[in-house]
């Protein structure tokens, strides 16, 4: 039995559509599975183990836990912010202060997975960060803005603790990358 040209076209489109759908689902599934493995590694970190790799070949480890209860967010933050790290979860940039310490802490993640909620985060909402010693540091969102990543930013170097969350922008872009970033700033509120 021979297939007609229109049948081939339909089959080809179905295969291409299935492939693209599968890739999108793969990224989401990888992010969710990674968070399960990271939760386990985080529990071992809280018990005092150092640099706990969530899987044997990992080149990162959990360094913090980020919660935003108003959006149902409870995610593990990883060491570093390279593309490989961000494929599995939010990443902490170690060129800045640690959460709870004076200065600015910077955490970034992908707009289509772990930081999708930033689009809906409003001033006054609470963000909590847990460190490896089990201490919680509460922050209150003070602002959000769109910046161009090609323009160098200067972060406040003061005695207060500031948390900055960064993701790519716009949230619904069809093409990955681009120079724009969505930046949420939160200030320490000293009590949980």
Secondary structure, DSSP 8 states (H G I E B T S, - for coil): ----HHHHHHHHHHHHHHHHHHHHHHHHHHHHHHHHHHHHHHHHHHTT-SS--SSTT-S--EEEEEEEGGGTEEEEEEE--SHHHHTTS-EEETTS--TTSSEEEEEE--TTTTTGGGGG--TT-EEEEE-TTS-EEEEEEEEEEEEETTS------SSSEEEEEEEES-TT-SSS--SEEEEEEEEE-S--
